[in-house]
C-alpha cells in the first residue's frame, strides 16, 4: 500500500468516527434536554 492509500483510509475512518461521535452527542443531548 502506498502512503497515499493509507492516508485516504485513515481520513475515511476519522470522518466516520467523527460522524458517529456527533450523532451520539446529539442523542445524549436530546435525552438530557427531554428530562
Helices and strands as residue ranges (DSSP letters): H 3-34
